[in-house]
Amino acid sequence: MLLKISYRGVIESECQVPFSFAPAHLNAQRAGSVAALGALYFAKGKAIPAEAHQPEYLRKSQAEREKEEKAQQGT
């Protein structure tokens, strides 16, 4: 089951600067949009080689976490 969290009410009550919400059909990242932005960047010379991309992990993988748990339990 997909859990959808909405912060619309919080934003509307707490935000103190002008804002607007994108319509439902435009509020998600789409492959075509990413490609169009990439084409603009490429035209402006902002392209970088694929090898230069590095992942930014927000947390350790499940395998790493389980390995650390086993190591802590063994000590």
KADA-V471558 format. One line per field, one symbol per residue. ss: DSSP state (h for helix, s for strand, l for the rest). psi: psi as a letter, one per 30 degrees, with the letter a starting at -180 (. if undefined). A space follows every 50 residues. Layout:
ss: ???
psi: ???
//
This chain:
ss: lllllllhhhhhhhlllllllllhhhllllhhhhhhhhhhhhhllllllh hhlllllllllhhhhhhhhhhhhhl
psi: kkjjkkgeeeeeffkglkllkklefggkkkeeeeeeeeeeeeegggklle ffkkkjkfllleeeeeeeeeeeff.
//
